[in-house]
């Protein structure tokens, strides 16, 4: 993304996957927006008004040692509306969107991160 270029805040999930092309991406639900120091921090990601289940967690190779110190503290069973995403981690969730169609919101619960752009929308069609 070029400096000064506006990020696309909407994502299309009509195929059941969160497609982040051209959006800079939080990944699902990892990566970084705002860059800099935020990339090395954990992010409590919250899906507004919805609940989901964590299916899997995957961490990039160079972060394996750091991840080992916290991985046993995660409780991924049951329904959630917030999940802690560690640096370099990708989380896969399951969420049925049966009742409503349209735009849904998710963001980092660290307010400083939210203010710096870690608040996004995705579209269910």
C-alpha positions as MATLAB code, in Angstrom:
seq = 'XXXXXXXXXXXXXXXXXXXXXXXXXXXXXXXXXXXXXXXXXXXXXXXXXXXXXXXXXXXXXXXXXXXXXXXXXXXXXXXXXXXXXXXXXXXXXXXXXXXXXXXXXXXXXXXXXXXXXXXXXXXXX';
ca = [
       0.000    0.000    0.000;
       1.367    3.398   -0.976;
       1.754    6.136    1.620;
      -1.403    8.245    1.773;
      -3.475    5.589    0.016;
      -6.824    5.010    1.717;
      -7.529    1.502    2.964;
     -10.708   -0.228    1.834;
     -12.701   -0.714    5.041;
     -15.191   -3.241    3.647;
     -14.600   -6.921    3.065;
     -16.723   -9.404    1.149;
     -17.448  -12.671    2.975;
     -20.047  -13.958    0.508;
     -17.930  -17.082   -0.053;
     -17.642  -17.732    3.704;
     -14.059  -16.453    3.880;
     -12.841  -13.052    4.968;
     -11.206  -11.663    1.838;
      -8.909   -8.780    2.634;
      -7.489   -8.020   -0.821;
      -6.438   -4.402   -1.059;
      -7.296   -3.758    2.575;
      -3.940   -4.153    4.230;
      -5.598   -6.752    6.379;
      -5.733   -7.918    9.914;
      -5.620  -11.431    8.447;
      -8.158  -13.652   10.022;
      -7.460  -12.553   12.473;
      -3.811  -11.593   12.533;
      -1.303   -9.419   10.798;
      -1.215   -5.735   11.427;
      -2.764   -2.448   10.524;
      -1.042    0.714   11.530;
       2.247   -1.185   11.483;
       5.137   -0.213   13.687;
       5.038   -1.379   17.263;
       1.501   -2.793   16.961;
       2.864   -5.754   14.967;
       4.687   -7.083   18.029;
       1.716   -6.808   20.404;
      -1.187   -9.111   21.229;
      -4.619   -7.978   20.028;
      -7.938   -8.874   21.711;
     -10.111   -8.953   18.570;
     -13.841   -8.417   19.177;
     -16.648   -9.249   16.731;
     -19.535   -6.878   17.492;
     -22.888   -8.415   18.411;
     -21.862  -11.875   17.231;
     -20.434  -15.043   18.708;
     -18.025  -17.479   17.082;
     -15.963  -20.560   17.855;
     -12.187  -20.785   17.496;
     -11.306  -23.692   15.191;
      -7.536  -23.398   15.058;
      -4.499  -21.251   15.792;
      -1.351  -21.142   13.699;
       1.793  -19.197   14.499;
       4.561  -18.309   12.059;
       7.818  -20.210   12.554;
      10.007  -17.413   13.897;
       7.555  -16.718   16.742;
       7.252  -20.339   17.970;
       9.396  -19.879   21.095;
       7.505  -16.771   22.253;
       4.191  -18.518   21.597;
       5.105  -21.546   23.740;
       5.136  -19.325   26.838;
       1.443  -18.418   26.505;
      -0.274  -21.106   24.395;
      -1.399  -23.238   27.351;
      -3.315  -20.285   28.785;
      -5.748  -20.067   25.856;
      -9.207  -21.557   26.322;
     -10.648  -21.872   22.829;
     -13.668  -24.054   23.587;
     -17.160  -22.587   23.621;
     -18.706  -19.511   22.040;
     -16.793  -16.222   22.143;
     -17.136  -12.609   21.027;
     -13.454  -11.757   21.620;
     -10.269  -13.719   20.953;
      -6.680  -12.838   21.862;
      -4.462  -12.906   18.758;
      -0.731  -13.093   19.403;
       1.896  -11.476   17.127;
       2.335  -13.498   13.937;
      -0.683  -15.671   14.723;
      -3.532  -16.614   12.413;
      -6.816  -17.784   13.910;
      -9.568  -19.598   12.050;
     -13.090  -19.148   13.415;
     -16.516  -20.619   12.664;
     -19.447  -18.221   12.654;
     -22.853  -18.917   11.143;
     -24.392  -15.750    9.675;
     -27.985  -16.925    9.302;
     -30.079  -14.142   10.814;
     -28.737  -11.006    9.178;
     -26.982   -9.925    6.023;
     -24.953   -6.773    5.524;
     -21.997   -5.130    7.235;
     -20.515   -6.439   10.473;
     -17.854   -4.783   12.614;
     -14.751   -6.154   14.309;
     -11.932   -4.323   16.080;
      -9.040   -4.578   18.502;
     -10.139   -3.945   22.093;
      -6.933   -2.000   22.793;
      -8.429    1.458   22.301;
      -5.166    2.938   21.053;
      -5.056    0.277   18.330;
      -8.708    0.823   17.445;
      -8.031    4.549   17.087;
      -5.087    3.807   14.776;
      -7.228    1.810   12.356;
      -7.779   -1.642   13.834;
     -11.527   -1.325   13.364;
     -12.888   -2.921   10.214;
     -16.102   -4.013    8.570;
     -16.871   -7.121    6.556;
     -19.858   -7.850    4.354;
     -22.130  -10.903    4.488;
     -24.301  -11.094    1.367;
];
